């Protein structure tokens, strides 16, 4: 991996993070305090796992490797995004 590839991937993460944080701030202003049920948590986990599998497959199809740290960051960002939907 070259420095340019890494910088572009980090820039992509940064943009995604800023969007997720902005949506999260808006959501916190507009939503009530809802506690998820065990069923909702299980569904949420399934959706996140499926989304992660699609994202990683797309990245690896381009010949790039997704390591454990990147996997964790992507999962965290996707969970923020899911909370703002």
C-alpha positions in Angstrom: 0.0 0.0 0.0 1.4 3.4 -0.9 1.2 6.5 1.2 -1.3 8.0 -1.3 -3.7 5.0 -1.0 -3.5 5.2 2.8 -4.1 9.0 2.8 -7.2 8.6 0.5 -8.6 5.8 2.7 -8.1 7.9 5.8 -9.7 10.9 4.1 -12.6 8.7 3.2 -12.9 7.6 6.9 -12.7 11.2 8.0 -15.5 12.3 5.7 -17.7 9.4 6.8 -17.0 10.1 10.4 -17.9 13.8 10.1 -21.2 12.9 8.4 -22.0 10.3 11.1 -21.2 12.7 13.9 -23.4 15.4 12.4 -26.3 13.0 12.0 -25.8 11.8 15.5 -26.0 15.3 16.9 -29.2 16.0 15.0 -30.7 12.7 16.2 -29.9 13.5 19.8 -31.8 16.7 19.5 -34.9 15.1 17.8 -35.3 11.7 19.4 -36.8 10.4 22.6 -35.0 8.1 25.0 -35.8 4.7 23.5 -34.3 1.6 25.0 -33.7 -1.2 22.4 -35.3 -4.6 23.1 -33.2 -7.8 22.8 -34.9 -8.5 19.5 -34.0 -5.1 18.2 -30.4 -5.5 19.3 -30.1 -8.8 17.6 -31.6 -7.3 14.4 -29.2 -4.4 14.6 -26.2 -6.7 15.0 -27.3 -8.8 12.0 -27.7 -5.6 9.9 -24.3 -4.3 10.9 -22.6 -7.7 10.3 -24.1 -7.9 6.8 -23.2 -4.3 6.0 -19.6 -5.0 7.1 -19.3 -8.1 5.0 -20.5 -6.1 1.9 -18.1 -3.2 2.6 -15.1 -5.5 3.2 -15.8 -7.6 0.1 -16.0 -4.4 -2.0 -12.7 -3.1 -0.6 -10.9 -6.5 -1.0 -12.3 -6.9 -4.5 -10.2 -3.8 -5.3 -7.1 -5.6 -4.1 -6.8 -3.9 -0.8 -6.6 -5.7 2.5 -8.8 -4.8 5.5 -7.0 -5.4 8.7 -8.5 -5.7 12.2 -8.2 -2.0 13.1 -9.8 -0.9 9.9 -12.5 -3.5 10.4 -13.2 -2.1 13.9 -13.3 1.5 12.7 -15.7 0.6 9.8 -18.0 -1.3 12.2 -18.0 1.6 14.6 -18.8 4.1 11.8 -21.5 1.9 10.5 -23.0 1.6 14.0 -23.1 5.4 14.3 -24.7 5.6 10.9 -27.3 3.0 11.8 -28.2 5.0 15.0 -28.9 8.1 12.9 -31.3 6.4 10.5 
